[in-house]
Amino acid sequence: QQQVKQSPQSLIVQKGGISIINCAYENTAFDYFPWYQQFPGKGPALLIAIRPDVSEKKEGRFTISFNKSAKQFSLHIMDSQPGDSATYFCAASAGTGNQFYFGTGTSLTVIP
Amino acid sequence: DTAVSQTPKYLVTQMGNDKSIKCEQNLGHDTMYWYKQDSKKFLKIMFSYNNKELIINETVPNRFSPKSPDKAHLNLHINSLELGDSAVYFCASNQVGPNSPLHFGNGTRLTVT
């Protein structure tokens, strides 16, 4: 059973456009929602994270929007650049954070 | 000064062999993990150790045996390798507590022929 559902599986965006990746969860015990960025041949790296007590968090061109009642959260990449081309994973954990549940990943391609 | 380092980066071996992957972290974290990433990029947790004690052991064949000699090291030994074991294996670490993200190594690509 997939604890965190992620869509789309792949995304192609023009340079300068907005990339949007969506995730949904069921377990209301989740209280930490990180996003990871993975380049080919590398491990996933933390991009940005949010807790459910805020509805939005912004770091540079990256924004997480969080809807607690709908149990959904999304990553927005503004002014997408070719260097943003990577696989993005959403994740969720609860409490002390030993168990992370990952989405299935979104392969983002930004066309120059 | 890589935070989470794994060796080897690539491992090509034949079915039936036994192999090990090593992981070390210099972040001072107390918890380490092994994840498996399949060809569809799905990340699946295999094991988690906290201060050398096994705390997560997902449904993994018992041919896989983790060993943690100290809290900075977590190795993975695989016996009798099978074709289906081909994947990328990631080591990760974090400090137990809220809002503690995982720090991943760069992976070991295992190919079983």
Interface residues (C-beta under 8 A of the other chain):
Chain A: D31 Y32 P34 Y36 Q38 G41 K42 G43 P44 A45 L46 A49 R51 T87 F89 G95 T96 G97 N98 Q99 F100 F102 T104 G105 S107
Chain B: V4 T31 K40 K41 F42 L43 I45 S48 N50 I55 I56 F90 A92 N94 V96 G97 P98 N99 S100 P101 L102 H103 F104 G105 N106 G107
